[in-house]
Amino acid sequence: MQYSLTTGVPILKQYIADRTSADGIEFSPDAIQITGGSQQGLDIVGRVFLEPGSVVLTEEPTYLGALQAFSFYQAQFVSVKTDENGIIPSDLEYKIKEFNPAFIYLVPNFQNPSGITMSAERRHAVVALAKKYDIPIVDDNPYGELRFYGNPVPSLKVMGGQHVIQLGTFSKIISPGLRIGWIAADKEFIRMCELMKQACDLHSNTFAQYVIYEFAKDGALEAHIEVIKKAYKIRRDLMIDTLAKELKNGTTWSEPEGGLFLWVKLPNGISASELLPKAISAGFAYVPGKHFYSQNPDDTTLRLNFCNATEKNIVEGVKRLAAVVKAAK
Ligand SMILES: Cc1ncc(COP(=O)(O)O)c(C=O)c1O
C-alpha cells in the first residue's frame, strides 16, 4: 500500500505482456504502461502528441470519449469516410496528405458506437499508409475479446508494430469500476507516457492492479470472458430479433459479431436527438448518434447497448422505441 512504480505493478505488466504476445507479437513488460482505464490512455496519448491545432483523423462515427480527451489539447478533428468494413483507405490517404495528422485514431473491433469491425484487408491497407507516411495509429481496443460470431481479424498492433499504439482495458472484461487499463507501444514511447502519467497521478491504484492479477493469473479471466460472451450474445440476438419484429418501417441497424452496441438509423430523416425526450417520457433511453461524429453529424442515428439490460427489458425497450418512432413519422 506504499507508493508504487509509475509504469505499473510488474507482475500485472508481465501478465498483460504475455497475454498480448499470444496475439502473435513478442511483447515485453517494458512496452506496457498501466493507466487509469483506457480513457486515461487517451489523455496520455493526447498529452504526448497534441498541441493546439494538431489534426487527429477519426472514423465516422467515432468514440465520444476520445473526442472529449483530445479536445482538451485543442486538437482539430477530421473524419475519414467509413463503411461497414472500417475507414476507406483512399480517403485516408487523401486526408493524410491534406492535413498531416498527428495520428489516426481507430476503434477497430466492435467499435463504440457502430459495432463495426475493420476487415483484414482494410487493416493491411491502413497500416501500409501509416508506414508510408510515418503516421502513428492509436488502436483503442476495449472490445476485441468480446467476439460472439465469426473469426478473429488480425490485430492492428501485430500488423503495424511500432507504428501502432494499442490501448487496452480490463473495464469491459472484468469491471470498469476498477479503473485499470494499459498502453502497449514501443519502449521509447512508453517512457514518454511514464513521464506524463507521473505528472498526472504518480501511478494507478496498486490494490486494484493486484486484485486484477490475482483474479486473472490462474485462468479465471479467460473463464469469465466465456461467461459474459455467452450472456451478451443472447442479449444481442434478442435485441436484433426484437428490432426485426417491431421496427418494419425502414429503420436499419448494425448486426455486429461482438462488443456491446448496436447502431440504429431512423427512417424519413427522424431526428434521434429530438426523439430522446419522448423516449425518456416513455421510460427508456439511448444515446443520440450525433454526439459520436467529429464532423458531419448524422442526427438520424442512435446507439443502443444490449449488454446491460435484462431480456425482459430488452424486449420492452425495443417495443417502446418502435412506438415512439412510429409516432414521429
Ligand atoms: C472505445 C473506447 N475507448 C475507451 C473507453 C474507456 O474505457 P475505460 O473504462 O477503460 O477508461 C471506452 C469506454 O466505453 C470505449 O468505448
The ligand as an ORCA input file, in Angstrom:
! r2SCAN-3c Opt
* xyz 0 1
  C     -13.640      2.955    -27.485
  C     -13.479      3.203    -26.023
  N     -12.305      3.632    -25.557
  C     -12.111      3.858    -24.246
  C     -13.131      3.675    -23.339
  C     -12.866      3.978    -21.892
  O     -12.780      2.800    -21.168
  P     -12.094      2.690    -19.733
  O     -13.165      2.288    -18.794
  O     -11.038      1.631    -19.904
  O     -11.495      4.004    -19.401
  C     -14.378      3.235    -23.770
  C     -15.499      3.069    -22.817
  O     -16.638      2.960    -23.157
  C     -14.557      2.983    -25.155
  O     -15.720      2.558    -25.649
*
